[in-house]
Amino acid sequence: MAMTLRLTDDQTAALRKTAEHEGRSMHAVAVEAIEQYTAARTARRDALLERLVVENREVLDRLADA
């Protein structure tokens, strides 16, 4: 899927510098950053949900039996 990503001049410069430093394309660096960000958010969400389930196990069990 094609997408236009609008960055500030500073963001573009930082992306370009990182890509050049790593010997990769700006596209590859941006894709990896997006993948890392979404994976981290998913992990935080899953951890929060797990905590809620553990902390509320008794209530959830009662609701399941209702």
CHARMM internal coordinates of N, CA and C (Angstrom, degrees):
IC EDIT
DIST 1 N 1 CA 1.4467
DIST 1 CA 1 C 1.5197
ANGL 1 N 1 CA 1 C 108.47
DIST 1 C 2 N 1.2967
ANGL 1 CA 1 C 2 N 117.06
DIHE 1 N 1 CA 1 C 2 N 130.78
DIST 2 N 2 CA 1.4578
ANGL 1 C 2 N 2 CA 121.96
DIHE 1 CA 1 C 2 N 2 CA 178.75
DIST 2 CA 2 C 1.5187
ANGL 2 N 2 CA 2 C 109.97
DIHE 1 C 2 N 2 CA 2 C -82.63
DIST 2 C 3 N 1.3254
ANGL 2 CA 2 C 3 N 114.71
DIHE 2 N 2 CA 2 C 3 N 148.25
DIST 3 N 3 CA 1.4555
ANGL 2 C 3 N 3 CA 120.00
DIHE 2 CA 2 C 3 N 3 CA -178.78
DIST 3 CA 3 C 1.5145
ANGL 3 N 3 CA 3 C 108.38
DIHE 2 C 3 N 3 CA 3 C -153.21
DIST 3 C 4 N 1.3140
ANGL 3 CA 3 C 4 N 115.93
DIHE 3 N 3 CA 3 C 4 N 142.89
DIST 4 N 4 CA 1.4522
ANGL 3 C 4 N 4 CA 120.74
DIHE 3 CA 3 C 4 N 4 CA 174.37
DIST 4 CA 4 C 1.5159
ANGL 4 N 4 CA 4 C 107.93
DIHE 3 C 4 N 4 CA 4 C -100.48
DIST 4 C 5 N 1.3190
ANGL 4 CA 4 C 5 N 116.32
DIHE 4 N 4 CA 4 C 5 N 125.79
DIST 5 N 5 CA 1.4555
ANGL 4 C 5 N 5 CA 121.83
DIHE 4 CA 4 C 5 N 5 CA 179.50
DIST 5 CA 5 C 1.5191
ANGL 5 N 5 CA 5 C 107.76
DIHE 4 C 5 N 5 CA 5 C -110.80
DIST 5 C 6 N 1.3129
ANGL 5 CA 5 C 6 N 115.68
DIHE 5 N 5 CA 5 C 6 N 116.46
DIST 6 N 6 CA 1.4594
ANGL 5 C 6 N 6 CA 120.21
DIHE 5 CA 5 C 6 N 6 CA -179.22
DIST 6 CA 6 C 1.5211
ANGL 6 N 6 CA 6 C 109.27
DIHE 5 C 6 N 6 CA 6 C -96.68
DIST 6 C 7 N 1.3122
ANGL 6 CA 6 C 7 N 115.64
DIHE 6 N 6 CA 6 C 7 N 118.92
DIST 7 N 7 CA 1.4555
ANGL 6 C 7 N 7 CA 121.90
DIHE 6 CA 6 C 7 N 7 CA -179.51
DIST 7 CA 7 C 1.5195
ANGL 7 N 7 CA 7 C 109.96
DIHE 6 C 7 N 7 CA 7 C -117.67
DIST 7 C 8 N 1.3227
ANGL 7 CA 7 C 8 N 115.28
DIHE 7 N 7 CA 7 C 8 N 155.08
DIST 8 N 8 CA 1.4625
ANGL 7 C 8 N 8 CA 119.02
DIHE 7 CA 7 C 8 N 8 CA 172.84
DIST 8 CA 8 C 1.5275
ANGL 8 N 8 CA 8 C 107.80
DIHE 7 C 8 N 8 CA 8 C -71.60
DIST 8 C 9 N 1.3110
ANGL 8 CA 8 C 9 N 115.81
DIHE 8 N 8 CA 8 C 9 N 167.34
DIST 9 N 9 CA 1.4660
ANGL 8 C 9 N 9 CA 119.51
DIHE 8 CA 8 C 9 N 9 CA 177.42
DIST 9 CA 9 C 1.5255
ANGL 9 N 9 CA 9 C 110.98
DIHE 8 C 9 N 9 CA 9 C -59.71
DIST 9 C 10 N 1.3269
ANGL 9 CA 9 C 10 N 116.58
DIHE 9 N 9 CA 9 C 10 N -40.80
DIST 10 N 10 CA 1.4672
ANGL 9 C 10 N 10 CA 120.39
DIHE 9 CA 9 C 10 N 10 CA 179.75
DIST 10 CA 10 C 1.5276
ANGL 10 N 10 CA 10 C 111.47
DIHE 9 C 10 N 10 CA 10 C -65.50
DIST 10 C 11 N 1.3256
ANGL 10 CA 10 C 11 N 117.01
DIHE 10 N 10 CA 10 C 11 N -41.10
DIST 11 N 11 CA 1.4629
ANGL 10 C 11 N 11 CA 120.53
DIHE 10 CA 10 C 11 N 11 CA 178.54
DIST 11 CA 11 C 1.5247
ANGL 11 N 11 CA 11 C 110.85
DIHE 10 C 11 N 11 CA 11 C -65.19
DIST 11 C 12 N 1.3204
ANGL 11 CA 11 C 12 N 116.31
DIHE 11 N 11 CA 11 C 12 N -41.25
DIST 12 N 12 CA 1.4624
ANGL 11 C 12 N 12 CA 120.65
DIHE 11 CA 11 C 12 N 12 CA 178.39
DIST 12 CA 12 C 1.5197
ANGL 12 N 12 CA 12 C 110.56
DIHE 11 C 12 N 12 CA 12 C -63.49
DIST 12 C 13 N 1.3261
ANGL 12 CA 12 C 13 N 116.43
DIHE 12 N 12 CA 12 C 13 N -42.96
DIST 13 N 13 CA 1.4653
ANGL 12 C 13 N 13 CA 120.52
DIHE 12 CA 12 C 13 N 13 CA 179.40
DIST 13 CA 13 C 1.5234
ANGL 13 N 13 CA 13 C 110.88
DIHE 12 C 13 N 13 CA 13 C -62.99
DIST 13 C 14 N 1.3316
ANGL 13 CA 13 C 14 N 116.82
DIHE 13 N 13 CA 13 C 14 N -42.17
DIST 14 N 14 CA 1.4653
ANGL 13 C 14 N 14 CA 120.44
DIHE 13 CA 13 C 14 N 14 CA 179.42
DIST 14 CA 14 C 1.5256
ANGL 14 N 14 CA 14 C 110.64
DIHE 13 C 14 N 14 CA 14 C -65.50
DIST 14 C 15 N 1.3149
ANGL 14 CA 14 C 15 N 116.61
DIHE 14 N 14 CA 14 C 15 N -41.78
DIST 15 N 15 CA 1.4597
ANGL 14 C 15 N 15 CA 121.01
DIHE 14 CA 14 C 15 N 15 CA 178.45
DIST 15 CA 15 C 1.5251
ANGL 15 N 15 CA 15 C 110.52
DIHE 14 C 15 N 15 CA 15 C -64.06
DIST 15 C 16 N 1.3118
ANGL 15 CA 15 C 16 N 116.80
DIHE 15 N 15 CA 15 C 16 N -44.69
DIST 16 N 16 CA 1.4662
ANGL 15 C 16 N 16 CA 121.49
DIHE 15 CA 15 C 16 N 16 CA 179.65
DIST 16 CA 16 C 1.5314
ANGL 16 N 16 CA 16 C 110.30
DIHE 15 C 16 N 16 CA 16 C -62.18
DIST 16 C 17 N 1.3317
ANGL 16 CA 16 C 17 N 116.36
DIHE 16 N 16 CA 16 C 17 N -45.15
DIST 17 N 17 CA 1.4639
ANGL 16 C 17 N 17 CA 121.01
DIHE 16 CA 16 C 17 N 17 CA -179.21
DIST 17 CA 17 C 1.5273
ANGL 17 N 17 CA 17 C 110.69
DIHE 16 C 17 N 17 CA 17 C -61.39
DIST 17 C 18 N 1.3223
ANGL 17 CA 17 C 18 N 116.64
DIHE 17 N 17 CA 17 C 18 N -44.31
DIST 18 N 18 CA 1.4646
ANGL 17 C 18 N 18 CA 120.78
DIHE 17 CA 17 C 18 N 18 CA 178.86
DIST 18 CA 18 C 1.5204
ANGL 18 N 18 CA 18 C 110.53
DIHE 17 C 18 N 18 CA 18 C -63.04
DIST 18 C 19 N 1.3212
ANGL 18 CA 18 C 19 N 116.71
DIHE 18 N 18 CA 18 C 19 N -45.70
DIST 19 N 19 CA 1.4675
ANGL 18 C 19 N 19 CA 121.01
DIHE 18 CA 18 C 19 N 19 CA -179.40
DIST 19 CA 19 C 1.5267
ANGL 19 N 19 CA 19 C 110.88
DIHE 18 C 19 N 19 CA 19 C -61.31
DIST 19 C 20 N 1.3193
ANGL 19 CA 19 C 20 N 116.46
DIHE 19 N 19 CA 19 C 20 N -45.05
DIST 20 N 20 CA 1.4650
ANGL 19 C 20 N 20 CA 119.63
DIHE 19 CA 19 C 20 N 20 CA 179.69
DIST 20 CA 20 C 1.5252
ANGL 20 N 20 CA 20 C 110.92
DIHE 19 C 20 N 20 CA 20 C -64.58
DIST 20 C 21 N 1.3180
ANGL 20 CA 20 C 21 N 116.31
DIHE 20 N 20 CA 20 C 21 N -42.51
DIST 21 N 21 CA 1.4638
ANGL 20 C 21 N 21 CA 121.39
DIHE 20 CA 20 C 21 N 21 CA -179.45
DIST 21 CA 21 C 1.5305
ANGL 21 N 21 CA 21 C 110.89
DIHE 20 C 21 N 21 CA 21 C -62.09
DIST 21 C 22 N 1.3208
ANGL 21 CA 21 C 22 N 116.93
DIHE 21 N 21 CA 21 C 22 N -38.16
DIST 22 N 22 CA 1.4658
ANGL 21 C 22 N 22 CA 121.73
DIHE 21 CA 21 C 22 N 22 CA -177.97
DIST 22 CA 22 C 1.5257
ANGL 22 N 22 CA 22 C 113.04
DIHE 21 C 22 N 22 CA 22 C -90.90
DIST 22 C 23 N 1.3262
ANGL 22 CA 22 C 23 N 116.89
DIHE 22 N 22 CA 22 C 23 N -5.10
DIST 23 N 23 CA 1.4579
ANGL 22 C 23 N 23 CA 120.13
DIHE 22 CA 22 C 23 N 23 CA -179.59
DIST 23 CA 23 C 1.5164
ANGL 23 N 23 CA 23 C 112.98
DIHE 22 C 23 N 23 CA 23 C 67.52
DIST 23 C 24 N 1.3186
ANGL 23 CA 23 C 24 N 115.79
DIHE 23 N 23 CA 23 C 24 N 33.84
DIST 24 N 24 CA 1.4628
ANGL 23 C 24 N 24 CA 121.33
DIHE 23 CA 23 C 24 N 24 CA -179.78
DIST 24 CA 24 C 1.5173
ANGL 24 N 24 CA 24 C 108.98
DIHE 23 C 24 N 24 CA 24 C -126.00
DIST 24 C 25 N 1.3121
ANGL 24 CA 24 C 25 N 115.23
DIHE 24 N 24 CA 24 C 25 N 170.94
DIST 25 N 25 CA 1.4625
ANGL 24 C 25 N 25 CA 119.67
DIHE 24 CA 24 C 25 N 25 CA 177.58
DIST 25 CA 25 C 1.5259
ANGL 25 N 25 CA 25 C 109.75
DIHE 24 C 25 N 25 CA 25 C -79.55
DIST 25 C 26 N 1.3165
ANGL 25 CA 25 C 26 N 115.31
DIHE 25 N 25 CA 25 C 26 N 157.07
DIST 26 N 26 CA 1.4588
ANGL 25 C 26 N 26 CA 120.25
DIHE 25 CA 25 C 26 N 26 CA 175.30
DIST 26 CA 26 C 1.5248
ANGL 26 N 26 CA 26 C 109.35
DIHE 25 C 26 N 26 CA 26 C -60.79
DIST 26 C 27 N 1.3184
ANGL 26 CA 26 C 27 N 116.55
DIHE 26 N 26 CA 26 C 27 N -37.48
DIST 27 N 27 CA 1.4604
ANGL 26 C 27 N 27 CA 121.30
DIHE 26 CA 26 C 27 N 27 CA 178.48
DIST 27 CA 27 C 1.5295
ANGL 27 N 27 CA 27 C 110.92
DIHE 26 C 27 N 27 CA 27 C -59.35
DIST 27 C 28 N 1.3302
ANGL 27 CA 27 C 28 N 116.49
DIHE 27 N 27 CA 27 C 28 N -48.13
DIST 28 N 28 CA 1.4679
ANGL 27 C 28 N 28 CA 120.57
DIHE 27 CA 27 C 28 N 28 CA -178.57
DIST 28 CA 28 C 1.5230
ANGL 28 N 28 CA 28 C 111.30
DIHE 27 C 28 N 28 CA 28 C -62.03
DIST 28 C 29 N 1.3253
ANGL 28 CA 28 C 29 N 116.97
DIHE 28 N 28 CA 28 C 29 N -40.21
DIST 29 N 29 CA 1.4658
ANGL 28 C 29 N 29 CA 120.85
DIHE 28 CA 28 C 29 N 29 CA 179.50
DIST 29 CA 29 C 1.5245
ANGL 29 N 29 CA 29 C 109.90
DIHE 28 C 29 N 29 CA 29 C -66.23
DIST 29 C 30 N 1.3218
ANGL 29 CA 29 C 30 N 117.35
DIHE 29 N 29 CA 29 C 30 N -43.28
DIST 30 N 30 CA 1.4656
ANGL 29 C 30 N 30 CA 121.14
DIHE 29 CA 29 C 30 N 30 CA 179.95
DIST 30 CA 30 C 1.5286
ANGL 30 N 30 CA 30 C 110.78
DIHE 29 C 30 N 30 CA 30 C -64.69
DIST 30 C 31 N 1.3221
ANGL 30 CA 30 C 31 N 117.44
DIHE 30 N 30 CA 30 C 31 N -43.11
DIST 31 N 31 CA 1.4680
ANGL 30 C 31 N 31 CA 121.13
DIHE 30 CA 30 C 31 N 31 CA 179.21
DIST 31 CA 31 C 1.5222
ANGL 31 N 31 CA 31 C 110.15
DIHE 30 C 31 N 31 CA 31 C -61.39
DIST 31 C 32 N 1.3292
ANGL 31 CA 31 C 32 N 117.48
DIHE 31 N 31 CA 31 C 32 N -44.82
DIST 32 N 32 CA 1.4635
ANGL 31 C 32 N 32 CA 120.23
DIHE 31 CA 31 C 32 N 32 CA 179.30
DIST 32 CA 32 C 1.5279
ANGL 32 N 32 CA 32 C 111.05
DIHE 31 C 32 N 32 CA 32 C -62.87
DIST 32 C 33 N 1.3254
ANGL 32 CA 32 C 33 N 117.13
DIHE 32 N 32 CA 32 C 33 N -40.74
DIST 33 N 33 CA 1.4659
ANGL 32 C 33 N 33 CA 120.47
DIHE 32 CA 32 C 33 N 33 CA 178.82
DIST 33 CA 33 C 1.5236
ANGL 33 N 33 CA 33 C 110.88
DIHE 32 C 33 N 33 CA 33 C -61.79
DIST 33 C 34 N 1.3132
ANGL 33 CA 33 C 34 N 117.05
DIHE 33 N 33 CA 33 C 34 N -42.05
DIST 34 N 34 CA 1.4661
ANGL 33 C 34 N 34 CA 121.22
DIHE 33 CA 33 C 34 N 34 CA 178.80
DIST 34 CA 34 C 1.5246
ANGL 34 N 34 CA 34 C 110.14
DIHE 33 C 34 N 34 CA 34 C -64.97
DIST 34 C 35 N 1.3258
ANGL 34 CA 34 C 35 N 116.98
DIHE 34 N 34 CA 34 C 35 N -43.64
DIST 35 N 35 CA 1.4660
ANGL 34 C 35 N 35 CA 120.60
DIHE 34 CA 34 C 35 N 35 CA 179.59
DIST 35 CA 35 C 1.5238
ANGL 35 N 35 CA 35 C 111.44
DIHE 34 C 35 N 35 CA 35 C -63.13
DIST 35 C 36 N 1.3266
ANGL 35 CA 35 C 36 N 116.95
DIHE 35 N 35 CA 35 C 36 N -42.20
DIST 36 N 36 CA 1.4649
ANGL 35 C 36 N 36 CA 120.46
DIHE 35 CA 35 C 36 N 36 CA 178.61
DIST 36 CA 36 C 1.5233
ANGL 36 N 36 CA 36 C 110.77
DIHE 35 C 36 N 36 CA 36 C -64.83
DIST 36 C 37 N 1.3180
ANGL 36 CA 36 C 37 N 116.73
DIHE 36 N 36 CA 36 C 37 N -42.70
DIST 37 N 37 CA 1.4639
ANGL 36 C 37 N 37 CA 121.11
DIHE 36 CA 36 C 37 N 37 CA -179.51
DIST 37 CA 37 C 1.5281
ANGL 37 N 37 CA 37 C 110.98
DIHE 36 C 37 N 37 CA 37 C -62.67
DIST 37 C 38 N 1.3200
ANGL 37 CA 37 C 38 N 116.60
DIHE 37 N 37 CA 37 C 38 N -47.87
DIST 38 N 38 CA 1.4623
ANGL 37 C 38 N 38 CA 119.22
DIHE 37 CA 37 C 38 N 38 CA -177.73
DIST 38 CA 38 C 1.5290
ANGL 38 N 38 CA 38 C 111.35
DIHE 37 C 38 N 38 CA 38 C -68.39
DIST 38 C 39 N 1.3249
ANGL 38 CA 38 C 39 N 117.60
DIHE 38 N 38 CA 38 C 39 N -35.82
DIST 39 N 39 CA 1.4671
ANGL 38 C 39 N 39 CA 120.38
DIHE 38 CA 38 C 39 N 39 CA 177.36
DIST 39 CA 39 C 1.5245
ANGL 39 N 39 CA 39 C 110.71
DIHE 38 C 39 N 39 CA 39 C -65.14
DIST 39 C 40 N 1.3225
ANGL 39 CA 39 C 40 N 116.70
DIHE 39 N 39 CA 39 C 40 N -41.54
DIST 40 N 40 CA 1.4678
ANGL 39 C 40 N 40 CA 120.29
DIHE 39 CA 39 C 40 N 40 CA 179.44
DIST 40 CA 40 C 1.5249
ANGL 40 N 40 CA 40 C 110.72
DIHE 39 C 40 N 40 CA 40 C -65.58
DIST 40 C 41 N 1.3209
ANGL 40 CA 40 C 41 N 117.09
DIHE 40 N 40 CA 40 C 41 N -41.61
DIST 41 N 41 CA 1.4699
ANGL 40 C 41 N 41 CA 120.21
DIHE 40 CA 40 C 41 N 41 CA 178.23
DIST 41 CA 41 C 1.5269
ANGL 41 N 41 CA 41 C 111.01
DIHE 40 C 41 N 41 CA 41 C -63.84
DIST 41 C 42 N 1.3102
ANGL 41 CA 41 C 42 N 116.62
DIHE 41 N 41 CA 41 C 42 N -42.02
DIST 42 N 42 CA 1.4587
ANGL 41 C 42 N 42 CA 120.51
DIHE 41 CA 41 C 42 N 42 CA 178.68
DIST 42 CA 42 C 1.5248
ANGL 42 N 42 CA 42 C 110.67
DIHE 41 C 42 N 42 CA 42 C -63.26
DIST 42 C 43 N 1.3225
ANGL 42 CA 42 C 43 N 116.88
DIHE 42 N 42 CA 42 C 43 N -42.53
DIST 43 N 43 CA 1.4653
ANGL 42 C 43 N 43 CA 120.67
DIHE 42 CA 42 C 43 N 43 CA 179.16
DIST 43 CA 43 C 1.5240
ANGL 43 N 43 CA 43 C 111.06
DIHE 42 C 43 N 43 CA 43 C -63.46
DIST 43 C 44 N 1.3349
ANGL 43 CA 43 C 44 N 117.41
DIHE 43 N 43 CA 43 C 44 N -41.91
DIST 44 N 44 CA 1.4705
ANGL 43 C 44 N 44 CA 120.54
DIHE 43 CA 43 C 44 N 44 CA 177.93
DIST 44 CA 44 C 1.5206
ANGL 44 N 44 CA 44 C 110.89
DIHE 43 C 44 N 44 CA 44 C -63.72
DIST 44 C 45 N 1.3380
ANGL 44 CA 44 C 45 N 116.20
DIHE 44 N 44 CA 44 C 45 N -43.14
DIST 45 N 45 CA 1.4595
ANGL 44 C 45 N 45 CA 120.30
DIHE 44 CA 44 C 45 N 45 CA 178.70
DIST 45 CA 45 C 1.5210
ANGL 45 N 45 CA 45 C 111.11
DIHE 44 C 45 N 45 CA 45 C -61.44
DIST 45 C 46 N 1.3268
ANGL 45 CA 45 C 46 N 116.25
DIHE 45 N 45 CA 45 C 46 N -47.03
DIST 46 N 46 CA 1.4578
ANGL 45 C 46 N 46 CA 120.53
DIHE 45 CA 45 C 46 N 46 CA -179.22
DIST 46 CA 46 C 1.5250
ANGL 46 N 46 CA 46 C 111.28
DIHE 45 C 46 N 46 CA 46 C -62.09
DIST 46 C 47 N 1.3246
ANGL 46 CA 46 C 47 N 117.00
DIHE 46 N 46 CA 46 C 47 N -39.93
DIST 47 N 47 CA 1.4654
ANGL 46 C 47 N 47 CA 120.73
DIHE 46 CA 46 C 47 N 47 CA 178.74
DIST 47 CA 47 C 1.5224
ANGL 47 N 47 CA 47 C 110.70
DIHE 46 C 47 N 47 CA 47 C -65.23
DIST 47 C 48 N 1.3213
ANGL 47 CA 47 C 48 N 116.54
DIHE 47 N 47 CA 47 C 48 N -40.88
DIST 48 N 48 CA 1.4637
ANGL 47 C 48 N 48 CA 120.21
DIHE 47 CA 47 C 48 N 48 CA 177.89
DIST 48 CA 48 C 1.5195
ANGL 48 N 48 CA 48 C 111.43
DIHE 47 C 48 N 48 CA 48 C -64.17
DIST 48 C 49 N 1.3136
ANGL 48 CA 48 C 49 N 116.64
DIHE 48 N 48 CA 48 C 49 N -44.55
DIST 49 N 49 CA 1.4607
ANGL 48 C 49 N 49 CA 120.08
DIHE 48 CA 48 C 49 N 49 CA 178.90
DIST 49 CA 49 C 1.5257
ANGL 49 N 49 CA 49 C 111.19
DIHE 48 C 49 N 49 CA 49 C -62.88
DIST 49 C 50 N 1.3169
ANGL 49 CA 49 C 50 N 116.60
DIHE 49 N 49 CA 49 C 50 N -41.57
DIST 50 N 50 CA 1.4623
ANGL 49 C 50 N 50 CA 120.33
DIHE 49 CA 49 C 50 N 50 CA 178.13
DIST 50 CA 50 C 1.5256
ANGL 50 N 50 CA 50 C 110.39
DIHE 49 C 50 N 50 CA 50 C -61.56
DIST 50 C 51 N 1.3218
ANGL 50 CA 50 C 51 N 116.20
DIHE 50 N 50 CA 50 C 51 N -42.58
DIST 51 N 51 CA 1.4632
ANGL 50 C 51 N 51 CA 120.42
DIHE 50 CA 50 C 51 N 51 CA 178.67
DIST 51 CA 51 C 1.5236
ANGL 51 N 51 CA 51 C 111.07
DIHE 50 C 51 N 51 CA 51 C -62.11
DIST 51 C 52 N 1.3330
ANGL 51 CA 51 C 52 N 116.27
DIHE 51 N 51 CA 51 C 52 N -42.77
DIST 52 N 52 CA 1.4627
ANGL 51 C 52 N 52 CA 119.87
DIHE 51 CA 51 C 52 N 52 CA 178.34
DIST 52 CA 52 C 1.5233
ANGL 52 N 52 CA 52 C 111.66
DIHE 51 C 52 N 52 CA 52 C -62.14
DIST 52 C 53 N 1.3152
ANGL 52 CA 52 C 53 N 116.36
DIHE 52 N 52 CA 52 C 53 N -41.23
DIST 53 N 53 CA 1.4648
ANGL 52 C 53 N 53 CA 120.17
DIHE 52 CA 52 C 53 N 53 CA 179.45
DIST 53 CA 53 C 1.5276
ANGL 53 N 53 CA 53 C 110.13
DIHE 52 C 53 N 53 CA 53 C -64.65
DIST 53 C 54 N 1.3273
ANGL 53 CA 53 C 54 N 116.75
DIHE 53 N 53 CA 53 C 54 N -45.36
DIST 54 N 54 CA 1.4661
ANGL 53 C 54 N 54 CA 120.53
DIHE 53 CA 53 C 54 N 54 CA -179.51
DIST 54 CA 54 C 1.5245
ANGL 54 N 54 CA 54 C 110.58
DIHE 53 C 54 N 54 CA 54 C -63.12
DIST 54 C 55 N 1.3269
ANGL 54 CA 54 C 55 N 116.59
DIHE 54 N 54 CA 54 C 55 N -46.21
DIST 55 N 55 CA 1.4633
ANGL 54 C 55 N 55 CA 120.70
DIHE 54 CA 54 C 55 N 55 CA -176.91
DIST 55 CA 55 C 1.5256
ANGL 55 N 55 CA 55 C 112.81
DIHE 54 C 55 N 55 CA 55 C -69.78
DIST 55 C 56 N 1.3150
ANGL 55 CA 55 C 56 N 116.75
DIHE 55 N 55 CA 55 C 56 N -23.35
DIST 56 N 56 CA 1.4660
ANGL 55 C 56 N 56 CA 120.47
DIHE 55 CA 55 C 56 N 56 CA -176.68
DIST 56 CA 56 C 1.5214
ANGL 56 N 56 CA 56 C 112.53
DIHE 55 C 56 N 56 CA 56 C -116.48
DIST 56 C 57 N 1.3125
ANGL 56 CA 56 C 57 N 116.79
DIHE 56 N 56 CA 56 C 57 N 23.29
DIST 57 N 57 CA 1.4620
ANGL 56 C 57 N 57 CA 121.88
DIHE 56 CA 56 C 57 N 57 CA -176.43
DIST 57 CA 57 C 1.5277
ANGL 57 N 57 CA 57 C 111.71
DIHE 56 C 57 N 57 CA 57 C -54.32
DIST 57 C 58 N 1.3250
ANGL 57 CA 57 C 58 N 117.73
DIHE 57 N 57 CA 57 C 58 N -45.12
DIST 58 N 58 CA 1.4632
ANGL 57 C 58 N 58 CA 120.68
DIHE 57 CA 57 C 58 N 58 CA -177.26
DIST 58 CA 58 C 1.5288
ANGL 58 N 58 CA 58 C 111.26
DIHE 57 C 58 N 58 CA 58 C -61.07
DIST 58 C 59 N 1.3010
ANGL 58 CA 58 C 59 N 116.93
DIHE 58 N 58 CA 58 C 59 N -46.31
DIST 59 N 59 CA 1.4666
ANGL 58 C 59 N 59 CA 121.10
DIHE 58 CA 58 C 59 N 59 CA 179.91
DIST 59 CA 59 C 1.5262
ANGL 59 N 59 CA 59 C 110.07
DIHE 58 C 59 N 59 CA 59 C -64.70
DIST 59 C 60 N 1.3093
ANGL 59 CA 59 C 60 N 117.16
DIHE 59 N 59 CA 59 C 60 N -43.52
DIST 60 N 60 CA 1.4649
ANGL 59 C 60 N 60 CA 120.57
DIHE 59 CA 59 C 60 N 60 CA -179.99
DIST 60 CA 60 C 1.5291
ANGL 60 N 60 CA 60 C 111.19
DIHE 59 C 60 N 60 CA 60 C -63.39
DIST 60 C 61 N 1.3171
ANGL 60 CA 60 C 61 N 116.56
DIHE 60 N 60 CA 60 C 61 N -39.33
DIST 61 N 61 CA 1.4662
ANGL 60 C 61 N 61 CA 119.61
DIHE 60 CA 60 C 61 N 61 CA 177.35
DIST 61 CA 61 C 1.5259
ANGL 61 N 61 CA 61 C 111.19
DIHE 60 C 61 N 61 CA 61 C -63.96
DIST 61 C 62 N 1.3270
ANGL 61 CA 61 C 62 N 116.37
DIHE 61 N 61 CA 61 C 62 N -41.55
DIST 62 N 62 CA 1.4723
ANGL 61 C 62 N 62 CA 119.42
DIHE 61 CA 61 C 62 N 62 CA 178.67
DIST 62 CA 62 C 1.5206
ANGL 62 N 62 CA 62 C 110.62
DIHE 61 C 62 N 62 CA 62 C -64.53
DIST 62 C 63 N 1.3223
ANGL 62 CA 62 C 63 N 117.10
DIHE 62 N 62 CA 62 C 63 N -40.70
DIST 63 N 63 CA 1.4667
ANGL 62 C 63 N 63 CA 120.24
DIHE 62 CA 62 C 63 N 63 CA 178.21
DIST 63 CA 63 C 1.5276
ANGL 63 N 63 CA 63 C 111.04
DIHE 62 C 63 N 63 CA 63 C -64.51
DIST 63 C 64 N 1.3091
ANGL 63 CA 63 C 64 N 116.81
DIHE 63 N 63 CA 63 C 64 N -37.44
DIST 64 N 64 CA 1.4625
ANGL 63 C 64 N 64 CA 120.39
DIHE 63 CA 63 C 64 N 64 CA 179.99
DIST 64 CA 64 C 1.5269
ANGL 64 N 64 CA 64 C 111.17
DIHE 63 C 64 N 64 CA 64 C -65.97
DIST 64 C 65 N 1.3279
ANGL 64 CA 64 C 65 N 116.15
DIHE 64 N 64 CA 64 C 65 N -31.49
DIST 65 N 65 CA 1.4622
ANGL 64 C 65 N 65 CA 120.68
DIHE 64 CA 64 C 65 N 65 CA -179.09
DIST 65 CA 65 C 1.5239
ANGL 65 N 65 CA 65 C 112.74
DIHE 64 C 65 N 65 CA 65 C -85.11
DIST 65 C 66 N 1.3187
ANGL 65 CA 65 C 66 N 117.07
DIHE 65 N 65 CA 65 C 66 N -10.59
DIST 66 N 66 CA 1.4756
ANGL 65 C 66 N 66 CA 120.50
DIHE 65 CA 65 C 66 N 66 CA -175.80
DIST 66 CA 66 C 1.5130
ANGL 66 N 66 CA 66 C 111.95
DIHE 65 C 66 N 66 CA 66 C -75.46
END
COOR INIT
IC SEED 1 N 1 CA 1 C
IC BUILD
